[in-house]
Amino acid sequence: MERSAVFHRPDQNFSYILDDTTLGIRIRTKKDDVERIELLHGDPYIWKDNLWVFHRTEMKLIATDALFNYWDTTITPPHRRIRYGFELHANGETLLYTEKGFYDEVLHDCQYYFCFPYLHASELFNAPDWVKDTRWYQIFPERFGNGNPSINPENTLPWGEVEPEPNNFFGGDFEGIIQQLDYLVDLGINGIYFTPIFKSPSNHKYDTIDYFEIDPQFGTKEDLKRLVSECHNRGIKIMLDAVFNHSGYYFTPFQDVLEKGQQSEYADWFYPHNFPLQGGERPNYETFAFVASMPKLNTQSPEVKKYLLDVSAYWINEFDIDGWRLDVANEVDHQFWREFRTFVRQQKPDIYILGEVWHDSMPWLLGDQFDAVMNYPFTTNVLNLLASQTISAEQFMNDMTTVIQSYPKNVMDVTFNLVGSHDTPRILTECQENVDRLKLIYTLLYTFMGSPCMYYGDEIGMTGGKDPGCRKCMEWNPEKQNTDLLNHVKKLMSLRQSENLLANEGSFQFLNQHQTEVVAYRKYNNDRNVLVIINPTDADQTFNIPHLLKGNNVKNLWTDEEFVSTDDTTAVQLKPLEFTILAY
């Protein structure tokens, strides 16, 4: 038994609260090394005859990646406190693994064991329930629809007649979005994520001038209220983009510091190295990256903190928004986000808090800061599998297993999955305009765990390179839309809406211990399974379902065909770039 591969810690993704009374416990071992594991657990204060009283619970092997096996179970401690250890069995060998190390026999003193002192409801990761069922749609407001030309900014260009550039405008506005809400309902979405809408000189609006004002090119505050109301009437949630890491160059406090230097009352709102402030290639003040027009805000300043918290409350209370997406969230201090969460939850208890973090995000997902992060590891692995084709199905499943096991299950259920955005090339362009490969990407997106998001226009096959190419005007001419792709997306959204297991109501498991040429995973709950099988290769593939289905009714959720399995094994034949979704 390889002891060095065995790992557990009594927090984060290895020991986590699932509800007020239930604890999830996970352990990692070397791949294909340990045969079974029993969890030894008990209350630290219950002893008999000077021996600690414990119980045994069999753990389940739930996942395997390239190096490790992952096991888990759930426990309901009667008094919300627990000591526990792991009894590992392999090749006739039995080892006890505890906080103090490995032992050859069971110990009856709980002081040696791992400790979860108490299940506090205040430490529960409690993302809003509605997020699991949400199918997001990201809108870049300047490029979705020009519904009110009378408020066009200066030098507005004809809609979609020229290529987007960093500084050009096409007049997208709130009215243009309102006019297309029925299109979005027909598509099947029920959540919209807007990139920034606050006053700003740019087309992207990530350089805010005034956090309390709508940019006039989009409309008025009354227009926004009408947009939110129209969306809510259609069952659509609204999430706005908050840029609290940095302001814009023309933000009034920053202009004051530029003018008055150290004498400005706003000097500690930013991070000046010295005075006077100077921009250039390497500004003498902290910024987003080294962009002189985006000075970094000092969120540890009480005045800045109050200002930004007031901003967050204003848009919730006055406009009834449902979520905040937080730009460059990893570069803002954790304490600010803790106070932010407490404050906005007081305004609206079920508001969704989504952070932009591109790397390991566990420090922000402990229940005291964010509900989710943008799942860029999912994006990367999906594109590597199906767009660039640089990894195999086996590697995809291994890599995604590593990602999934890096977080508690209740965190992964609401993670924000995307395959394209305003920061990345269009997904069809990434696929070298191979629509069949894009269909498989969308099949993964809408059947995987997490909360899926579609970038505007990707559903109709829009193309474009990296920014600004990915920010073209939405194509509203049906003759220039890929309606076959659009219908594929609509069907996937409808299926996710009608099948509870696809909306994260059950558990998730890759079937990568069986065959490695296809991507196969199941979502399951009690005695029901939904099995997704995807062939990413250019060859025919056969997948043998690793469950005894003889006598069971099996339904193909994509074709609505049903059959009763009559054999001990059930084989699924898949042509190149083909998929199937089976329920049984």
Stockholm file with secondary structure:
# STOCKHOLM 1.0

chainA/1-584         MERSAVFHRPDQNFSYILDDTTLGIRIRTKKDDVERIELLHGDPYIWKDNLWVFHRTEMKLIATDALFNYWDTTITPPHRRIRYGFELHANGETLLYTEKGFYDEVLHDCQYYFCFPYLHASELFNAPDWVKDTRWYQIFPERFGNGNPSINPENTLPWGEVEPEPNNFFGGDFEGIIQQLDYLVDLGINGIYFTPIFKSPSNHKYDTIDYFEIDPQFGTKEDLKRLVSECHNRGIKIMLDAVFNHSGYYFTPFQDVLEKGQQSEYADWFYPHNFPLQGGERPNYETFAFVASMPKLNTQSPEVKKYLLDVSAYWINEFDIDGWRLDVANEVDHQFWREFRTFVRQQKPDIYILGEVWHDSMPWLLGDQFDAVMNYPFTTNVLNLLASQTISAEQFMNDMTTVIQSYPKNVMDVTFNLVGSHDTPRILTECQENVDRLKLIYTLLYTFMGSPCMYYGDEIGMTGGKDPGCRKCMEWNPEKQNTDLLNHVKKLMSLRQSENLLANEGSFQFLNQHQTEVVAYRKYNNDRNVLVIINPTDADQTFNIPHLLKGNNVKNLWTDEEFVSTDDTTAVQLKPLEFTILAY
#=GR chainA/1-584 SS CCGGGCBCCSSTTTEEECSSSCEEEEEEEETTTCCEEEEEEECTTCEETTEECCEEEECEEEEECSSEEEEEEEECCTTSCEEEEEEEEETTEEEEEETTEEESSCCSCGGGSEEECCCCGGGSCCCCGGGGGCCEEEECGGGTCCCCGGGCCTTCCCTTSSCCCTTCCCCCCHHHHHTTHHHHHHHTCCEEEECCCEECSSSSCCSCSEEEEECTTTCCHHHHHHHHHHHHHTTCEEEEEECCSBCCTTCHHHHHHHHHGGGSTTGGGSCBSSSSCCCSSSCSBCBSTTCTTSBBCCTTSHHHHHHHHHHHHHHHHHHCCCEEEETTGGGSCHHHHHHHHHHHHHHCTTCEEEECCCSCCGGGCSSSSCSEEBCHHHHHHHHHHHTSCCSCHHHHHHHHHHHHTTSCHHHHTTCEEESCCTTSCCHHHHTTTCHHHHHHHHHHHHHSSSEEEEETTGGGTCCCCSTTGGGCCCCCCGGGSCHHHHHHHHHHHHHHHHCGGGGTCSEEEECTTTCSSSEEEEEEETTEEEEEEECCSSSCEEEEESSCCTTCEEEETTTCCEEECCSSSEEEEECTTCEEEEEC
#=GC SS_cons         CCGGGCBCCSSTTTEEECSSSCEEEEEEEETTTCCEEEEEEECTTCEETTEECCEEEECEEEEECSSEEEEEEEECCTTSCEEEEEEEEETTEEEEEETTEEESSCCSCGGGSEEECCCCGGGSCCCCGGGGGCCEEEECGGGTCCCCGGGCCTTCCCTTSSCCCTTCCCCCCHHHHHTTHHHHHHHTCCEEEECCCEECSSSSCCSCSEEEEECTTTCCHHHHHHHHHHHHHTTCEEEEEECCSBCCTTCHHHHHHHHHGGGSTTGGGSCBSSSSCCCSSSCSBCBSTTCTTSBBCCTTSHHHHHHHHHHHHHHHHHHCCCEEEETTGGGSCHHHHHHHHHHHHHHCTTCEEEECCCSCCGGGCSSSSCSEEBCHHHHHHHHHHHTSCCSCHHHHHHHHHHHHTTSCHHHHTTCEEESCCTTSCCHHHHTTTCHHHHHHHHHHHHHSSSEEEEETTGGGTCCCCSTTGGGCCCCCCGGGSCHHHHHHHHHHHHHHHHCGGGGTCSEEEECTTTCSSSEEEEEEETTEEEEEEECCSSSCEEEEESSCCTTCEEEETTTCCEEECCSSSEEEEECTTCEEEEEC
//
